[in-house]
Amino acid sequence: MWLLKRLLDFYINSSIHVALTVCSLYWITVIEFGLSLNKDLLFFTFFATITGYNFVKYFGLAKFHHRRLANWLKYIQIFSFFSFLGLCYFTFELEKETLIYLIGLGIITFLYAIPLLPKKYFLDTSKNLRAISGLKIYIIAFVWSMATVIIPVVNADVAIDNDVIVTLLQRFLFVVVLTFPFEIRDMQFDNLKLGTIPQRIGVKQTKIIGAVLLIIFCLLEFLKDEMSQVQTFSTIVISTLMIVFLIASEVKQPKYYSSFLVEGVPIIWLLLILFCT
């Protein structure tokens, strides 16, 4: 039991779980638009997510405590290094136009963690995009949406039409709501200056807004020129599941509630689609 817990902690803390989540969203887009599953892009997405998330999460720790790092952080750093090598390898397998979009997302991720921008834009001394009041959730949703909708479409040399734009908007709304349970949990830790949605309007109102956004997420499905019964059914089911998880979210949560169960919803979504297809 102790070993399983340590493995689960490493699985979550090393960002493997979130990487599988992002890859699941990418795969869902591939299925929806009838694209060929590009394994190079899939592996790139996996390694890029691990590299990016671990860079954002542990940059400060590594910078200021590199001589006294805990063993678990050392292992994550080693794992992140090899993930970065994987990222570099699969980068050269992608289309040039895809790389242009990815460079843009990479810059946003870099600015999200590194304090380079003028201090006048921030409410604390971090001076990175993450520190701008209320911006964190939208950066995450934008990067995830672009990486899992636009990138696979562009890499497959498919036109960005109405259905792609609608899917992009849907994905943005879904990821925004996906982060709500995390923001509710982190209310007890986050600096009030971050201005997260639960901090501004409270937990109850956050849940109401999340439910409304998920209803909009479902209704947008009917604006597509080409609709799939499987996609529509899975969208409704996963929205219902997400609402249940959102309603059950509290400031004091079980340890793995958000980081494993909630974050695993896109994986469930992919499995549901594969099962029904």
Phi, psi and omega in degrees: 000318180298318180294318179297320179295318179296319179295319178295319178298317179294319179303318181280311186292334179274001176073018175295320182296313180293328177294319177294327177297312180296319178297325177296318178295321175300314182296322178300318177297318179302315181293316184300319184259010176063035180274161172282137180289108180274106185294328177298315179290325178297312179292323176301314180300318180298307183289326179293322179295315179298313181298312182295313182293317180292327176296314180294316185286324191244005181302311181297319180296315181293327183291319188258346184228029187296336181276345182230040181291140174294155182303320183297324179288326176297317179297320179294322177297317179297315179298319180295324179298313179292329175294322177295321176297319176297319177301314181297318181298311185283344175301321183283356179263358186263163178289151183298318180297323177298320181297328179297315177296319183293325177298318178299315178294325178296320179296318178298317179297319179297313181291337179294331185250329188263130180282089182241338187277160182303140184298333185297342182273358191239159179259357174216190188269005182294321177058035171237170183301330181297334185273351179289128186305124174077001187270336188309309187296325183282329175296313180300313182296321180294312182296314179299316182296314179296317184292329186255355177238299185290315183301309179296326179292313180296318181295332178272003179059042177255142182293144176275096184257193182301316182296324178293318180296318179297316178298320178300315178295318177301314183297320178299312180297318181298315181292323176303311180292326179300330181277345183302313179301326177292317181291327175294315178300318187277002178303328182282350182243327187292144172297134181300336181290345179295332176063041178294162183300314177298326178295323185279319187240354179094164184293314183300313181293328177297319179295320179296313179298319179300317179295319179296317179297324179289327175295316176298319177305317179289315183296328179298336180301329184277000176267358182279146179290324178242116181251145178242135179299319180296315181295317179295315180298314181294325178297316180294316181296314184289329176294318178298315178298318181295322177297319178299313179297321181293315180298323182281353182288134177226167179298316177262102183249158168302152188307318187258011185299302181280313188291339180241304184291304183296315182293342179273359181303315178299329177294317176299319179301313179297314180299322178297315180296315180297323179292322184275345183279000000 
